Amino acid sequence: MRRTIQAGLLVSLVFLCTEPGAHAQRRHVPDHVLLARICVSEAGWQCWDSGDGLAIYEVLSTGAARYGVPFATYARRYAPRATGVRHSQGRTSWVAQLQASGVRPVAWPSTSPWHLYRPQWFDVLETAEDVLSLDGSRAREWSPCASEVHDWASSSEPSRQRASRLGLIPVNCGTTLNRFYARPSVIRTTRGEE
């Protein structure tokens, strides 16, 4: 009996001390919710209008295919804060709490009325669900980008400098808020070069 109580306390302690994001990762979150969270995090409520949403989907869907992992796995690895894998306490920590039900995120700013943003969340979510039906291998047909993309970053000068140091190749994706890049190593691999 005493060992059972000790084991129960140990399990409870481990659960309480586990980082919130690690617990969130264990719950099943549908792919369209993950994609919508990432899009809102990276380009705001108008992420589909700016073209960012489609370019982000291209990065995630082709990356998942390239590594042979499910979309959700790649999305969580690529954007751990937006998907709730890594806990964030920043001003957009609410993004990882967005749900398909549209319930107000716990970390939503108290100065912003959620009922005004909820319809925008549902719009982003609905479009994400539609976009997931697009074939990533045929991205040139629907992507806003001039050529394949493998990464993205903000359009800030430090982000551009970091991309340059990493040897990433900028790709024109029209009027997106973020900058999108191709990885030279992936381009060589997909073309069969050594």
C-alpha positions, 0 to 999 in steps of 0.5 A: 500500500505504501509503495502504491502511494509513493508511486502515485506521488512520484507520477503526480510530481513528474506530471506537475513538473513537466513543461506545459509544452511537453504535455501539449505535445502528447495530446492529438492536435489535428494537422489543420490546427497546427498549420493555422497556429503556425500561420497566425504566429508567423503572419497574423490573421491575414496569413492566407491573403499575404501568401505566407500561409501557402508558402509556409505549407509548402515548407512544412509539407515538402519537409515532412515528405523529404524526411518521411515523417507525418506533417504534424511531426515536422510542423512541431519540430519546425515551429515548436512554440507555435505548436505548443511543443516548447512553452512560450511566455512571450506576447504571443504565447496564446497562439499555441492555445488556439483550438478548433473549438474557438474557445478563448486561449487562456493566455489571450491578452485581457485588453483584446476582446476575443469575440472580435478575433474568434471569427478570424481564427475560424477563417484561418482554420477553415482555409488551413483545412482546405490547404491541407488537401493540396499535393505538396509534390505539386507546389509549383502549381499553387505556391506563391513562390517562384521556386521551391522553398525549404525555410522561412524567417522574418523580413528583419535585417538580423534574420536576413543576415543569419540566412545569408550566413547559413547560405540560404538562397532567397526565393521571391514569394510575392508580397509575403510578410516573411522571407522564404529561402531554398537550401542549396543542399536540398536543391542538389539532392532533389536534382540528383546531384552530389 
